[in-house]
Amino acid sequence: MIEKLINNDIDVATAIRLVFQSSYAVEAKLLNAINFPPLQRELEDYIHSDTIFLGFFKSDELAGVIEIHHNSNATYINSLVVRPKFFKQGIASKLLEYVFNTSNSKQFFVETGLLNIPAIQLYKKFGFKEIKQWDTDHGIRKIRFEYIR
């Protein structure tokens, strides 16, 4: 089941952060990152964020989260994370499908680390096309994708 998460509730924000921390720890290893900014995101950053958090629940447990924001032209997928114990169960795909099916946007953007092959494969499966690569100040090569429907 997917539902909008009320991130300004401290208990909900704590649950969101748990999913992010566990998923991003795995991504940091994939990217060989020593200094990985997503792992430094504090609880208060979730509580005070004005982005939209949608959660996928499995057996009443928050298994995955997609963080998005819209403007008049596009939807930006800021984060798409799944708790490692729920990997390979189609949760990320279901969250992406939900965003596509509930958004009026014609254009979608997402970024990930170039060495995050599982994420890249997922985005390509959904028809995202690479539009840019660059190196961050933290030594991580990133890739940006766009999807136009």
C-alpha positions as protocol buffer text, in pm:
chain_id: "A"
residue {
  index: 1
  type: MET
  ca { x: 0 y: 0 z: 0 }
}
residue {
  index: 2
  type: ILE
  ca { x: 126 y: 348 z: -90 }
}
residue {
  index: 3
  type: GLU
  ca { x: 31 y: 658 z: 104 }
}
residue {
  index: 4
  type: LYS
  ca { x: 144 y: 1016 z: 152 }
}
residue {
  index: 5
  type: LEU
  ca { x: 365 y: 1049 z: 459 }
}
residue {
  index: 6
  type: ILE
  ca { x: 322 y: 1339 z: 699 }
}
residue {
  index: 7
  type: ASN
  ca { x: 692 y: 1418 z: 737 }
}
residue {
  index: 8
  type: ASN
  ca { x: 644 y: 1697 z: 992 }
}
residue {
  index: 9
  type: ASP
  ca { x: 530 y: 1433 z: 1244 }
}
residue {
  index: 10
  type: ILE
  ca { x: 843 y: 1332 z: 1436 }
}
residue {
  index: 11
  type: ASP
  ca { x: 756 y: 960 z: 1444 }
}
residue {
  index: 12
  type: VAL
  ca { x: 687 y: 955 z: 1069 }
}
residue {
  index: 13
  type: ALA
  ca { x: 1004 y: 1153 z: 997 }
}
residue {
  index: 14
  type: THR
  ca { x: 1202 y: 908 z: 1211 }
}
residue {
  index: 15
  type: ALA
  ca { x: 1062 y: 616 z: 1009 }
}
residue {
  index: 16
  type: ILE
  ca { x: 1143 y: 794 z: 682 }
}
residue {
  index: 17
  type: ARG
  ca { x: 1498 y: 863 z: 796 }
}
residue {
  index: 18
  type: LEU
  ca { x: 1547 y: 497 z: 893 }
}
residue {
  index: 19
  type: VAL
  ca { x: 1461 y: 387 z: 539 }
}
residue {
  index: 20
  type: PHE
  ca { x: 1686 y: 654 z: 388 }
}
residue {
  index: 21
  type: GLN
  ca { x: 1981 y: 572 z: 614 }
}
residue {
  index: 22
  type: SER
  ca { x: 1965 y: 196 z: 551 }
}
residue {
  index: 23
  type: SER
  ca { x: 1924 y: 234 z: 175 }
}
residue {
  index: 24
  type: TYR
  ca { x: 2185 y: 506 z: 134 }
}
residue {
  index: 25
  type: ALA
  ca { x: 2440 y: 303 z: 332 }
}
residue {
  index: 26
  type: VAL
  ca { x: 2413 y: 41 z: 57 }
}
residue {
  index: 27
  type: GLU
  ca { x: 2434 y: 303 z: -217 }
}
residue {
  index: 28
  type: ALA
  ca { x: 2743 y: 461 z: -59 }
}
residue {
  index: 29
  type: LYS
  ca { x: 2916 y: 122 z: -83 }
}
residue {
  index: 30
  type: LEU
  ca { x: 2811 y: 83 z: -448 }
}
residue {
  index: 31
  type: LEU
  ca { x: 2956 y: 425 z: -524 }
}
residue {
  index: 32
  type: ASN
  ca { x: 3272 y: 371 z: -318 }
}
residue {
  index: 33
  type: ALA
  ca { x: 3181 y: 696 z: -142 }
}
residue {
  index: 34
  type: ILE
  ca { x: 3358 y: 793 z: 177 }
}
residue {
  index: 35
  type: ASN
  ca { x: 3173 y: 1122 z: 224 }
}
residue {
  index: 36
  type: PHE
  ca { x: 2813 y: 1061 z: 111 }
}
residue {
  index: 37
  type: PRO
  ca { x: 2593 y: 1367 z: 179 }
}
residue {
  index: 38
  type: PRO
  ca { x: 2258 y: 1179 z: 187 }
}
residue {
  index: 39
  type: LEU
  ca { x: 2382 y: 989 z: 494 }
}
residue {
  index: 40
  type: GLN
  ca { x: 2441 y: 1321 z: 670 }
}
residue {
  index: 41
  type: ARG
  ca { x: 2079 y: 1432 z: 640 }
}
residue {
  index: 42
  type: GLU
  ca { x: 1946 y: 1507 z: 989 }
}
residue {
  index: 43
  type: LEU
  ca { x: 1601 y: 1424 z: 1126 }
}
residue {
  index: 44
  type: GLU
  ca { x: 1513 y: 1795 z: 1125 }
}
residue {
  index: 45
  type: ASP
  ca { x: 1580 y: 1806 z: 750 }
}
residue {
  index: 46
  type: TYR
  ca { x: 1300 y: 1554 z: 697 }
}
residue {
  index: 47
  type: ILE
  ca { x: 1065 y: 1727 z: 942 }
}
residue {
  index: 48
  type: HIS
  ca { x: 1108 y: 2068 z: 778 }
}
residue {
  index: 49
  type: SER
  ca { x: 1123 y: 1953 z: 416 }
}
residue {
  index: 50
  type: ASP
  ca { x: 860 y: 2092 z: 181 }
}
residue {
  index: 51
  type: THR
  ca { x: 893 y: 1798 z: -57 }
}
residue {
  index: 52
  type: ILE
  ca { x: 631 y: 1523 z: -81 }
}
residue {
  index: 53
  type: PHE
  ca { x: 713 y: 1184 z: 73 }
}
residue {
  index: 54
  type: LEU
  ca { x: 519 y: 879 z: -41 }
}
residue {
  index: 55
  type: GLY
  ca { x: 566 y: 554 z: 144 }
}
residue {
  index: 56
  type: PHE
  ca { x: 520 y: 192 z: 46 }
}
residue {
  index: 57
  type: PHE
  ca { x: 408 y: -24 z: 337 }
}
residue {
  index: 58
  type: LYS
  ca { x: 453 y: -398 z: 357 }
}
residue {
  index: 59
  type: SER
  ca { x: 301 y: -574 z: 657 }
}
residue {
  index: 60
  type: ASP
  ca { x: 254 y: -236 z: 828 }
}
residue {
  index: 61
  type: GLU
  ca { x: 626 y: -162 z: 792 }
}
residue {
  index: 62
  type: LEU
  ca { x: 761 y: 130 z: 590 }
}
residue {
  index: 63
  type: ALA
  ca { x: 955 y: -53 z: 320 }
}
residue {
  index: 64
  type: GLY
  ca { x: 1023 y: 220 z: 66 }
}
residue {
  index: 65
  type: VAL
  ca { x: 994 y: 595 z: 15 }
}
residue {
  index: 66
  type: ILE
  ca { x: 990 y: 822 z: -286 }
}
residue {
  index: 67
  type: GLU
  ca { x: 1053 y: 1193 z: -231 }
}
residue {
  index: 68
  type: ILE
  ca { x: 929 y: 1428 z: -501 }
}
residue {
  index: 69
  type: HIS
  ca { x: 853 y: 1789 z: -575 }
}
residue {
  index: 70
  type: HIS
  ca { x: 656 y: 1943 z: -857 }
}
residue {
  index: 71
  type: ASN
  ca { x: 658 y: 2271 z: -1034 }
}
residue {
  index: 72
  type: SER
  ca { x: 436 y: 2382 z: -1320 }
}
residue {
  index: 73
  type: ASN
  ca { x: 654 y: 2203 z: -1574 }
}
residue {
  index: 74
  type: ALA
  ca { x: 788 y: 1885 z: -1418 }
}
residue {
  index: 75
  type: THR
  ca { x: 814 y: 1637 z: -1134 }
}
residue {
  index: 76
  type: TYR
  ca { x: 1154 y: 1592 z: -972 }
}
residue {
  index: 77
  type: ILE
  ca { x: 1230 y: 1265 z: -799 }
}
residue {
  index: 78
  type: ASN
  ca { x: 1465 y: 1375 z: -523 }
}
residue {
  index: 79
  type: SER
  ca { x: 1503 y: 1029 z: -371 }
}
residue {
  index: 80
  type: LEU
  ca { x: 1380 y: 676 z: -421 }
}
residue {
  index: 81
  type: VAL
  ca { x: 1488 y: 441 z: -142 }
}
residue {
  index: 82
  type: VAL
  ca { x: 1399 y: 92 z: -26 }
}
residue {
  index: 83
  type: ARG
  ca { x: 1505 y: -75 z: 297 }
}
residue {
  index: 84
  type: PRO
  ca { x: 1761 y: -342 z: 210 }
}
residue {
  index: 85
  type: LYS
  ca { x: 1554 y: -625 z: 359 }
}
residue {
  index: 86
  type: PHE
  ca { x: 1288 y: -539 z: 97 }
}
residue {
  index: 87
  type: PHE
  ca { x: 1521 y: -521 z: -204 }
}
residue {
  index: 88
  type: LYS
  ca { x: 1422 y: -712 z: -518 }
}
residue {
  index: 89
  type: GLN
  ca { x: 1049 y: -708 z: -437 }
}
residue {
  index: 90
  type: GLY
  ca { x: 939 y: -448 z: -694 }
}
residue {
  index: 91
  type: ILE
  ca { x: 881 y: -173 z: -437 }
}
residue {
  index: 92
  type: ALA
  ca { x: 1080 y: 94 z: -622 }
}
residue {
  index: 93
  type: SER
  ca { x: 890 y: 13 z: -942 }
}
residue {
  index: 94
  type: LYS
  ca { x: 556 y: 42 z: -763 }
}
residue {
  index: 95
  type: LEU
  ca { x: 653 y: 379 z: -618 }
}
residue {
  index: 96
  type: LEU
  ca { x: 760 y: 508 z: -961 }
}
residue {
  index: 97
  type: GLU
  ca { x: 440 y: 379 z: -1121 }
}
residue {
  index: 98
  type: TYR
  ca { x: 236 y: 550 z: -851 }
}
residue {
  index: 99
  type: VAL
  ca { x: 406 y: 884 z: -917 }
}
residue {
  index: 100
  type: PHE
  ca { x: 353 y: 849 z: -1293 }
}
residue {
  index: 101
  type: ASN
  ca { x: -14 y: 755 z: -1245 }
}
residue {
  index: 102
  type: THR
  ca { x: -96 y: 1033 z: -1000 }
}
residue {
  index: 103
  type: SER
  ca { x: 101 y: 1320 z: -1154 }
}
residue {
  index: 104
  type: ASN
  ca { x: -11 y: 1553 z: -1429 }
}
residue {
  index: 105
  type: SER
  ca { x: 350 y: 1622 z: -1524 }
}
residue {
  index: 106
  type: LYS
  ca { x: 469 y: 1553 z: -1874 }
}
residue {
  index: 107
  type: GLN
  ca { x: 835 y: 1562 z: -1771 }
}
residue {
  index: 108
  type: PHE
  ca { x: 1017 y: 1379 z: -1490 }
}
residue {
  index: 109
  type: PHE
  ca { x: 1377 y: 1408 z: -1370 }
}
residue {
  index: 110
  type: VAL
  ca { x: 1589 y: 1189 z: -1145 }
}
residue {
  index: 111
  type: GLU
  ca { x: 1958 y: 1166 z: -1053 }
}
residue {
  index: 112
  type: THR
  ca { x: 2175 y: 892 z: -910 }
}
residue {
  index: 113
  type: GLY
  ca { x: 2537 y: 791 z: -881 }
}
residue {
  index: 114
  type: LEU
  ca { x: 2686 y: 655 z: -1203 }
}
residue {
  index: 115
  type: LEU
  ca { x: 2792 y: 334 z: -1026 }
}
residue {
  index: 116
  type: ASN
  ca { x: 2443 y: 268 z: -887 }
}
residue {
  index: 117
  type: ILE
  ca { x: 2365 y: 11 z: -1155 }
}
residue {
  index: 118
  type: PRO
  ca { x: 2040 y: -119 z: -996 }
}
residue {
  index: 119
  type: ALA
  ca { x: 1893 y: 234 z: -994 }
}
residue {
  index: 120
  type: ILE
  ca { x: 2010 y: 306 z: -1349 }
}
residue {
  index: 121
  type: GLN
  ca { x: 1857 y: -18 z: -1474 }
}
residue {
  index: 122
  type: LEU
  ca { x: 1528 y: 70 z: -1302 }
}
residue {
  index: 123
  type: TYR
  ca { x: 1510 y: 417 z: -1455 }
}
residue {
  index: 124
  type: LYS
  ca { x: 1597 y: 289 z: -1802 }
}
residue {
  index: 125
  type: LYS
  ca { x: 1329 y: 19 z: -1767 }
}
residue {
  index: 126
  type: PHE
  ca { x: 1077 y: 299 z: -1717 }
}
residue {
  index: 127
  type: GLY
  ca { x: 1196 y: 486 z: -2024 }
}
residue {
  index: 128
  type: PHE
  ca { x: 1419 y: 749 z: -1863 }
}
residue {
  index: 129
  type: LYS
  ca { x: 1695 y: 879 z: -2092 }
}
residue {
  index: 130
  type: GLU
  ca { x: 2034 y: 1005 z: -1980 }
}
residue {
  index: 131
  type: ILE
  ca { x: 2073 y: 1380 z: -2024 }
}
residue {
  index: 132
  type: LYS
  ca { x: 2384 y: 1467 z: -1821 }
}
residue {
  index: 133
  type: GLN
  ca { x: 2681 y: 1336 z: -1623 }
}
residue {
  index: 134
  type: TRP
  ca { x: 2906 y: 1531 z: -1386 }
}
residue {
  index: 135
  type: ASP
  ca { x: 3142 y: 1500 z: -1091 }
}
residue {
  index: 136
  type: THR
  ca { x: 3031 y: 1629 z: -752 }
}
residue {
  index: 137
  type: ASP
  ca { x: 3247 y: 1811 z: -499 }
}
residue {
  index: 138
  type: HIS
  ca { x: 3238 y: 1485 z: -299 }
}
residue {
  index: 139
  type: GLY
  ca { x: 3408 y: 1285 z: -572 }
}
residue {
  index: 140
  type: ILE
  ca { x: 3095 y: 1105 z: -691 }
}
residue {
  index: 141
  type: ARG
  ca { x: 3013 y: 1079 z: -1060 }
}
residue {
  index: 142
  type: LYS
  ca { x: 2643 y: 1146 z: -1105 }
}
residue {
  index: 143
  type: ILE
  ca { x: 2397 y: 1094 z: -1386 }
}
residue {
  index: 144
  type: ARG
  ca { x: 2070 y: 1276 z: -1454 }
}
residue {
  index: 145
  type: PHE
  ca { x: 1779 y: 1119 z: -1639 }
}
residue {
  index: 146
  type: GLU
  ca { x: 1469 y: 1263 z: -1797 }
}
residue {
  index: 147
  type: TYR
  ca { x: 1142 y: 1099 z: -1890 }
}
residue {
  index: 148
  type: ILE
  ca { x: 890 y: 1272 z: -2117 }
}
residue {
  index: 149
  type: ARG
  ca { x: 547 y: 1128 z: -2175 }
}
